Amino acid sequence: MEPFRTIEWKNKRVLIIDQRKLPVEEIYIECATFEQVAECIRNLVIRGAPAIGIAAAMGMALGALEIGNNCSYEKLKEHMKKVSQHIALTRPTAVNLFWAIGRMNDLISECREKRVEEIKNLLVTEAINIQEEDLRTCMQIGENGSELIEDSSVILTHCNAGGLATAGYGTALGVIRSAFRKGKNISVISSETRPILQGARLTTWELEREGIPVRLITDSMAGYVMSRGIVNSVVVGADRVASNGDTANKIGTYPLSILAKHHGIPFYVAAPTSTIDGECLSGEEITIEQRNPEEVTHMNGKRISAAVEVLNPAFDITPAENIECLITEAGLFRKPYSESLGKFKRKDQ
Ligand code: MRU
């Protein structure tokens, strides 16, 4: 089967697979401006923490190309500040967005003595580097995490922390992919992930393409499958990991961690070190995005509820104590996380 591209830099354009349409249609959106990329992040054409970071970097590269080669360094810097602020306002929770913007701005600061034309080229190269690094990072996460996956086991995952949420390999699904490719006889249970069904629409699509056995459950079935001994481990991704190990991930992750603890099932978080926010001391400091109520009250444009008030937090916080191990490209981190994660600092804009 043809591999899909989550996001691609092509001829001064950014191509993004429209994840809102999957798995029914495979459509790519072409962005020519940073505003278009920002809109794709905001409305979930592209989603998942590392993929959002890559999109932010490519959006900044597009923004830089708007500046004429004869402009001054100061003018470029001023313009890029505006671009950064615009992209930073798209989604608040995934720290990779701010990490990527920070990395692009650091590069600009280091290039004060260079010609604007050269800086623009360097920014494009840096955005592509961020994407390529993510692919390698996720493969290493997969390699490190696959050791934790036992042969003949069933892994429950939530949301989509796969190739679609990254440059192509995935974090939680990277661990599952690597274990499967090593010949382990495993299968996956994917929770559908209301309200917008990243598990049902994206995770099942990705796993099926790769021939990894997967069964779909509704979110409310997780307790049942765990109580019946059907699940051996839980592996999820992360949008932001605080320095004490508290982890923000898709809404519904926290209750899964409690269920796993209750049933004595190991609960793993797989994420790149760019998702660790060393400046955030605990989960209480993480901003939780509140999304449009229509994601809850409507399905496929049709109302499914009475016209009542809605709560729609996109993420919740899993306390560090519920996390058996954090799987990163730099290795496995265990409790106490305040000690093991001590060295990670966020690069902000
Ligand atoms: O709202 P989303 O779809 O962007 O949320 C995505 C998640 O919560 C993922 O689990 C997380 O970003 C990790 S992706 C490798």
Residues whose N, C-alpha, C, O or C-beta is under 5 A from the ligand:
A	BS01	MRU	R47 G48 A49 H158 C159 N160 A161 G162 A165 T171 Q198 G237 A238 D239 N249 K250
